Amino acid sequence: MKPAELTYHRPGGVSAAVALLAGLGDGARVLGGGQSLVPDLNARRITPEHLVDITGINTLRGARRVAGGVRYGATTTHQMVEDGLVPDAGGGLLTRAAAGIGHRAVRTRGTLGGSLAHADPAAEWPTVFAALDATVEVCGARGVRSLPARELPRGAFRSALAADEIVVAVEVHGLMPGRWWGLYKTAGAGGSFAASLAVVLFDTDARGGLCEVALWLGAARETPVRLPATELLLTGRPAAGLDVAAVLPGVAQDLGTVDGALDHTARHTLRIHAATVCRALHRAERVGRSAGTEEGRAP
Ligand SMILES: Cc1cc2nc3c(=O)[nH]c(=O)nc-3n(C[C@H](O)[C@H](O)[C@H](O)COP(=O)(O)OP(=O)(O)OC[C@H]3O[C@@H](n4cnc5c(N)ncnc54)[C@H](O)[C@@H]3O)c2cc1C
């Protein structure tokens, strides 16, 4: 199928895009990389009367270093992150996340802002940017506002954006040298969305035990979730010695499930999440002295 008839707009600046969206109201949609929107248009699951293509706005593409971190423009593609065309404020985490998204063809067009706005529970960026405590800048008819990336998704495919607002940028504080990051995606065939996605950040104490743990899980609930009970359970223990049985009680508590009371499918799903957390821990990398380098293996 092909999209229903619509009018295509290609503004040259953010204020022109926002003015268009405010004037056109509910009948308009922002077009980023089109990797989620175009299939929906083709299947006529949505039938907007206007498309506002923001990929011609040069100021939205690429990244620049800012005090303590990196600011990524909304139309920066997954491929630009994967190929190192922009700095990696996560010391390798962003590059790893980007490389795991769909197929290369999807990554060459799909954008950071589009992924955040789309708020797919199984997508990489909402969980990664939540774990990194990133800030999202959005612009609408009433001006510019910033909000924590973890507050942007409001449910499956629902975000905190108003109809006239566009994601302009996402700003990430650089991970400190010596901090560890781990990301693991459990998925079916290559190019698939996550069945489970764990992102963990931690330091190590003098005995190699984990401390300052931040652990986030995607594809488990409608929005990315932090796992505080599991973080507590991990604290003081070396990552290398942890297995699924050790991690499972924390994950079950964080997801509000009692392992013994679950049916087979739910128990299997819970074990997948626990195994994904373990693999993220076991494959953790240490941030090197200069941003974008990794050194060492999981403690
Ligand atoms: C085969 C396939 C496999 C995929 N696999 C994965 C995967 O494994 N992991 C993953 O994370 N993603 C995956 N994706 C999705 C891909 O990452 C998309 O790039 C992403 O979901 C949407 O980004 P986009 O730039 O293409 O946005 P679009 O498709 O253009 O837009 C998506 C939605 O966001 C809105 N929007 C777009 N940009 C903005 C903006 N700047 N401000 C406000 N609203 C905006 C649109 O109006 C629309 O509602 C896959 C897609 C395909 C087709």
The ligand as an SDF file (V2000), in Angstrom:
LIG
                    3D

 53 58  0  0  0  0  0  0  0  0999 V2000
   13.2420   -3.1380   10.0170 C   0  0  0  0  0  0  0  0  0  0  0  0
   13.4250   -2.1770   11.1640 C   0  0  0  0  0  0  0  0  0  0  0  0
   14.1290   -2.5940   12.2810 C   0  0  0  0  0  0  0  0  0  0  0  0
   14.2910   -1.7240   13.3620 C   0  0  0  0  0  0  0  0  0  0  0  0
   14.9900   -2.1700   14.4530 N   0  0  0  0  0  0  0  0  0  0  0  0
   15.1930   -1.3360   15.4880 C   0  0  0  0  0  0  0  0  0  0  0  0
   15.9290   -1.7680   16.6330 C   0  0  0  0  0  0  0  0  0  0  0  0
   16.4320   -2.8990   16.7070 O   0  0  0  0  0  0  0  0  0  0  0  0
   16.0950   -0.8710   17.6500 N   0  0  0  0  0  0  0  0  0  0  0  0
   15.5740    0.4040   17.5930 C   0  0  0  0  0  0  0  0  0  0  0  0
   15.7610    1.1700   18.5420 O   0  0  0  0  0  0  0  0  0  0  0  0
   14.8700    0.8250   16.5290 N   0  0  0  0  0  0  0  0  0  0  0  0
   14.6820   -0.0030   15.4800 C   0  0  0  0  0  0  0  0  0  0  0  0
   13.9670    0.4580   14.3910 N   0  0  0  0  0  0  0  0  0  0  0  0
   13.3980    1.8170   14.4170 C   0  0  0  0  0  0  0  0  0  0  0  0
   14.4370    2.8470   13.9520 C   0  0  0  0  0  0  0  0  0  0  0  0
   15.4370    2.9700   14.9370 O   0  0  0  0  0  0  0  0  0  0  0  0
   13.8270    4.2260   13.7350 C   0  0  0  0  0  0  0  0  0  0  0  0
   14.8620    4.9840   13.2770 O   0  0  0  0  0  0  0  0  0  0  0  0
   13.2370    4.9710   14.9190 C   0  0  0  0  0  0  0  0  0  0  0  0
   12.2810    4.2600   15.6310 O   0  0  0  0  0  0  0  0  0  0  0  0
   12.4750    6.2180   14.4810 C   0  0  0  0  0  0  0  0  0  0  0  0
   13.3720    7.1450   14.0260 O   0  0  0  0  0  0  0  0  0  0  0  0
   13.1140    7.9160   12.6780 P   0  0  0  0  0  0  0  0  0  0  0  0
   14.1040    9.0150   12.6570 O   0  0  0  0  0  0  0  0  0  0  0  0
   13.1220    6.9750   11.5340 O   0  0  0  0  0  0  0  0  0  0  0  0
   11.6720    8.5590   12.9450 O   0  0  0  0  0  0  0  0  0  0  0  0
   10.3780    8.6020   12.0290 P   0  0  0  0  0  0  0  0  0  0  0  0
   10.0160    7.2430   11.5660 O   0  0  0  0  0  0  0  0  0  0  0  0
   10.5120    9.6520   11.0020 O   0  0  0  0  0  0  0  0  0  0  0  0
    9.3140    9.1120   13.1130 O   0  0  0  0  0  0  0  0  0  0  0  0
    8.8940    8.3000   14.1700 C   0  0  0  0  0  0  0  0  0  0  0  0
    7.9270    9.1050   15.0360 C   0  0  0  0  0  0  0  0  0  0  0  0
    8.6230   10.1580   15.6970 O   0  0  0  0  0  0  0  0  0  0  0  0
    8.1470   11.4440   15.2480 C   0  0  0  0  0  0  0  0  0  0  0  0
    9.3580   12.2580   15.1090 N   0  0  0  0  0  0  0  0  0  0  0  0
   10.4430   11.9950   14.3320 C   0  0  0  0  0  0  0  0  0  0  0  0
   11.4300   12.8690   14.5890 N   0  0  0  0  0  0  0  0  0  0  0  0
   10.9480   13.7200   15.5330 C   0  0  0  0  0  0  0  0  0  0  0  0
   11.4900   14.8430   16.2260 C   0  0  0  0  0  0  0  0  0  0  0  0
   12.7570   15.2600   16.0480 N   0  0  0  0  0  0  0  0  0  0  0  0
   10.7090   15.4800   17.1140 N   0  0  0  0  0  0  0  0  0  0  0  0
    9.4380   15.0570   17.3570 C   0  0  0  0  0  0  0  0  0  0  0  0
    8.8790   13.9970   16.7480 N   0  0  0  0  0  0  0  0  0  0  0  0
    9.6280   13.3320   15.8490 C   0  0  0  0  0  0  0  0  0  0  0  0
    7.3660   11.1850   13.9910 C   0  0  0  0  0  0  0  0  0  0  0  0
    6.3410   12.1390   13.8020 O   0  0  0  0  0  0  0  0  0  0  0  0
    6.8160    9.8010   14.2490 C   0  0  0  0  0  0  0  0  0  0  0  0
    5.6820    9.8880   15.0820 O   0  0  0  0  0  0  0  0  0  0  0  0
   13.7720   -0.3970   13.3100 C   0  0  0  0  0  0  0  0  0  0  0  0
   13.0640    0.0270   12.1750 C   0  0  0  0  0  0  0  0  0  0  0  0
   12.8860   -0.8440   11.1060 C   0  0  0  0  0  0  0  0  0  0  0  0
   12.1390   -0.3650    9.8920 C   0  0  0  0  0  0  0  0  0  0  0  0
  1  2  1  0
  2  3  1  0
  2 52  2  0
  3  4  2  0
  4  5  1  0
  4 50  1  0
  5  6  2  0
  6  7  1  0
  6 13  1  0
  7  8  2  0
  7  9  1  0
  9 10  1  0
 10 11  2  0
 10 12  1  0
 12 13  2  0
 13 14  1  0
 14 15  1  0
 14 50  1  0
 15 16  1  0
 16 17  1  0
 16 18  1  0
 18 19  1  0
 18 20  1  0
 20 21  1  0
 20 22  1  0
 22 23  1  0
 23 24  1  0
 24 25  2  0
 24 26  1  0
 24 27  1  0
 27 28  1  0
 28 29  2  0
 28 30  1  0
 28 31  1  0
 31 32  1  0
 32 33  1  0
 33 34  1  0
 33 48  1  0
 34 35  1  0
 35 36  1  0
 35 46  1  0
 36 37  1  0
 36 45  1  0
 37 38  2  0
 38 39  1  0
 39 40  1  0
 39 45  2  0
 40 41  1  0
 40 42  2  0
 42 43  1  0
 43 44  2  0
 44 45  1  0
 46 47  1  0
 46 48  1  0
 48 49  1  0
 50 51  2  0
 51 52  1  0
 52 53  1  0
M  END
$$$$
